[in-house]
Amino acid sequence: MNQSAMIAAAAATLLSTVLAATPAVAQEKEKCYGIAKAGQNDCANLAGTHSCAGQSKVSDDAGEWKYVAKGTCKGMKGMSADEAKMKVKKS
């Protein structure tokens, strides 16, 4: 193998390693309230009765949330933080 072929092979290996280690698209996330199933919330609830993931007791509770891809919450019948706060406040 000549020197230029070795350099080309090394460059191709390096490039493929870099591309494999980098996500294709960094996806933005948003909190979506009212869609978490019991035990599947991502963190603390609005009521402050727990402060950890996986501690929700009821499915689809307005005060519980999960991270979802930005722009997909409404399609899942979820709510923004402000909408959830208003709903929890009325209850």
C-alpha positions as CSV (number, residue, x, y, z in Angstrom):
1,M,0.0,0.0,0.0
2,N,1.5,3.3,-0.9
3,Q,1.7,6.4,1.3
4,S,-1.2,8.3,-0.2
5,A,-3.5,5.3,0.1
6,M,-2.6,4.9,3.7
7,I,-3.3,8.5,4.4
8,A,-6.7,8.3,2.7
9,A,-7.6,5.2,4.7
10,A,-6.6,6.8,7.9
11,A,-8.6,9.9,7.1
12,A,-11.6,7.8,6.2
13,T,-11.3,5.9,9.5
14,L,-11.1,9.2,11.5
15,L,-14.0,10.7,9.7
16,S,-16.2,7.7,10.2
17,T,-15.3,7.6,13.9
18,V,-16.3,11.3,14.3
19,L,-19.5,10.9,12.5
20,A,-20.5,7.8,14.5
21,A,-19.8,9.6,17.8
22,T,-21.9,12.7,16.9
23,P,-25.7,12.5,16.9
24,A,-27.2,13.3,13.5
25,V,-29.6,15.9,14.9
26,A,-29.6,17.2,18.5
27,Q,-33.3,17.0,19.4
28,E,-34.7,19.7,21.6
29,K,-37.0,18.6,24.4
30,E,-39.9,20.2,26.3
31,K,-41.9,19.3,29.4
32,C,-45.3,17.9,28.6
33,Y,-47.8,17.8,31.5
34,G,-50.7,15.4,31.8
35,I,-49.3,12.6,29.7
36,A,-47.2,10.6,32.2
37,K,-48.4,7.2,33.1
38,A,-48.3,6.1,36.8
39,G,-44.6,5.6,37.8
40,Q,-43.3,7.0,34.5
41,N,-43.0,10.8,35.2
42,D,-39.6,12.4,34.6
43,C,-39.2,14.5,37.8
44,A,-41.0,16.5,40.5
45,N,-44.7,17.3,40.2
46,L,-46.4,20.7,40.4
47,A,-47.9,20.0,43.8
48,G,-44.5,19.3,45.4
49,T,-45.6,16.0,46.9
50,H,-42.6,14.3,45.4
51,S,-39.3,15.4,43.8
52,C,-38.2,12.4,41.8
53,A,-38.8,10.5,38.6
54,G,-41.0,7.5,38.7
55,Q,-43.0,8.5,41.7
56,S,-46.3,9.5,40.0
57,K,-49.2,7.6,41.4
58,V,-51.9,8.3,38.8
59,S,-51.7,8.2,35.0
60,D,-52.3,11.4,33.1
61,D,-52.2,13.6,36.2
62,A,-52.1,17.3,35.1
63,G,-49.3,18.0,37.6
64,E,-47.0,15.2,36.3
65,W,-44.8,15.6,33.3
66,K,-42.4,13.9,30.8
67,Y,-39.8,15.2,28.4
68,V,-41.0,15.0,24.8
69,A,-39.6,16.2,21.5
70,K,-40.3,19.9,21.1
71,G,-43.5,20.6,19.3
72,T,-45.1,17.2,19.9
73,C,-46.8,17.8,23.3
74,K,-50.1,19.1,21.9
75,G,-50.4,16.2,19.6
76,M,-50.2,13.9,22.6
77,K,-53.0,15.8,24.3
78,G,-50.6,17.3,26.8
79,M,-50.3,20.7,28.3
80,S,-47.6,23.4,28.8
81,A,-46.5,24.2,32.3
82,D,-48.8,27.3,32.4
83,E,-51.8,25.3,31.3
84,A,-51.1,22.6,33.8
85,K,-50.7,25.1,36.6
86,M,-54.1,26.6,35.8
87,K,-55.7,23.2,35.7
88,V,-54.1,22.1,39.0
89,K,-55.1,25.4,40.6
90,K,-58.8,24.9,39.6
91,S,-58.9,21.4,41.1
